[in-house]
Amino acid sequence: MDMQKITRRFYPDERKMLKSLLKNKLKEAEKGIKYYHLIVIGLVAILFTYLASIIKIDFLSFVFGAIAIFGYSLIVFQPYEIYKKRKESKAFIKALQLYIDKDVIDVYPVRATRFALAREFEDESDLYIVELAKDKVLYLWDLEYNLKRKFPCLEFEIYENDFFKLLGRAIYPLSEKIEPLRIDKKAKWNYMKEVGTPGHLEIEEIEFDKIIERFNKFI
């Protein structure tokens, strides 16, 4: 992506969103299975193992034995899952707290003149084609399926990649939503198979009308 980057303070709604998300993540970190829960599960598994050994009814013996085996499997596999989730949670909270403390974000401001939209055909996401200048277009994929509510709009900011990977938010809209030119989704799919898939945030030096014509040839 070859666009000018700026560093700005977070907008009030962004700060509110980040703080609310941090609060929720801290609450989530307090919940879930803890290591001491495994001790309880182990005791329960031992109890059901004992019950399965003394019960003379085959069906109940089978049920108690299955419960005991399930408990033992949790003891074997769950510690790693707990460790992995804790590690991921701590990394996420740390990165989120860092953004809140810095209170700044790197963004790429965009002033578009026209938009085209090719909807998803299978599971490849919606593709937006943004006219940046007379002979320059930007390809923008809705990778996280969250652009539809306020996008497309002629003025927006593209978040830095680390922020996008952390929160799944690609853009911040700065103007009213507009109606884009529509490209047939099957034509997009055929274009991708024949020509190739445009990269996310890839910029191509080509006239907007010509790229639309290129896609429409595959209808």
N, C-alpha and C positions, 0 to 999 in steps of 0.2 A: 504494500500500500504506500503510494507516494503522495502523501498529503501533509499539510502543515499541522504540526502538533502544538497544542497549547496546554498549559497547566492552569487550572482554575480551582476555586473553592467549591465545595459541594453545595448544591442548591438545598433549600430548607426541606423539600420533600425527599431528597436523597438522604439527608442526615437522618430524618425521621425513619425512613425505611431501613437504613443500616442499623440504627439503635434498636429498632423493634426486632429485627432479625437476630441481632446479637442476644437480646433478652430471651428470645425463644430458643436459641441454640444452647444457651446456658442452662435453661430449664430442662431441655432434652438431655443434656449431659448428666443431669442429676437423676434421670430416670433410667430405665432399662435394666438388664441383668447385671448384677455386680458379682464379684468373685465369691463373696460370702453366700450368695444365693446358691452357688454350686455345692456348698457344704450341705445345705438343706436338701437340695436335690439328691445328693449322694446318700443321705440318711433315709430319704423316702425310697430310693432305689433298693437299699439294703433291706428295708422293711418289707417291700413287695417281693423281694427275692425270698425272704423267709416265709412270707405268706404263701407264695407259689409252691414252696417245698413241703408245706404241711397240709395245704388244702387237698382234699381227696376228690373234689369235683373237677373233672378235666377242663371244663370250660373256664371256670374261675381261675384255675391254675395257669391256663394259657393267657388269660387277660392280665393277671398279676405279673406273670413273667414278661409279657410284652411291655408293660409299664416300667418294669425294672430295667429292661434292655434299653428303652428309650431314655431313661434317666442316666444310665451309664454312658450312652452315646453323647448326651449333652455335656457330661463331665469331660469327655475326651476331646470333643471338637469346639465347645463353646469358649474356652479360655482364649484361643487364638482370635475368634470372632470379637470377643470383648476387647482384646488388645488392639485389633485392627480398627474397630469403630472408635475407640478412645483416641487413637493416634490421629485418625482422620478428623475427628471432632475438634481436637486440640489445635490441629493445623488450620482448620477453617476458622475457628474462633480467634486464633492469633492473627491471621491475615485480615479478618474483619475488623478486629480491634486496631490494627495498624492503620487501616484506612480512616477509621473514626478519629484516631489520635492525630494523624497528619492533616485531615480535613481538606485534602486536595486530591485531584484526579487529573490524569492526562487524557485529553480527548482530541478528536480530529473534527473540527467544525466543517460542515458540508452545507453549501448553498446549491441546491439542485434546480434545474429548469424544467425537466420532465422525468416521468417515471413510466416504466413498463413492469408488468407483473405476470409471471408465469406460475400458475398454481402447481402444487405437488401432484405428480402423476401416480407414483407408487409411494416410496418413503424417502424421497430425496430432498424434501423441504420445498417451500416456495422460494422462487428466485425473483429478486427485484433488480431491474436494470436502471441505473440512475444516470441521467445526463448531467455531467459536471461542467462541460463546455461544449462548444460546437463540434469538436472532434475528440471527445473524451467521455467514456462511460465507466461507471463503477458497477461491479457485480456484488450484490449483497444477498446472502442466503439467510433465511429465517431458521437458523439451526436449532434454536430452542423453542420454536413455535410460540413466540410471545410478542410478535411485532404487529399483529393484526389490529389491535385496539386503537392505536394512535398513529399508525404508519400505513402508507407512506405520507410524508410531509416534505415540503420543499426545503425547510431549514431544520437541521438536526445535528447532533454530535455523536460520533462513534467512540465508544469507550475503549480505553486501552485493553490489550489482550488479557492481561492478568486479571483485571476486573471482570471481564467477560467470562473467563474460565471459572472464576470464583462464584459469580452470581448468575451467570447465564443471561445477562443483560447486554445487548449489543449496542443499542442506541438510546439517546435521550432526545425526544421530539421537542422542537422549539416553535413550531407553527402548526396551523390547522391541518387536519388530515385532508388529503385530496384523493380524487379518483384516478387511478393509473390507467394507462393503456394496457389492454389485455392481450397476452400471447397465449395461443392454444397450448394447453399443458401437454398434449400428445406431441405437438410439434417440438416443444422443449425436450421431451424425452428422446425423440428421434434425433434431434440435433446433438444431444449429449452422446448418443451411441455412435453417431457418424463423425462428429467434429471433435468432441471432447467436452468435459465439464468445466465451466469457468470456475476459477477459484474464489473462495470467500474473500471479499474485499480486494479482489483483483481489479486493476484499472487497465483498460484497453484504449488505445488511441484509434478510435473509429467514430464515425458520425452515428448519432443515435438512430436515425432513420435507416441507415444501412444495416445496423445490427438487427433491427426489427425485421427488415426484409430477409436477412440471412436465416433467422429463426423460422419465419413464415414459409420458407421454401420446403420445410419438412412437414408441413401439414398433410 
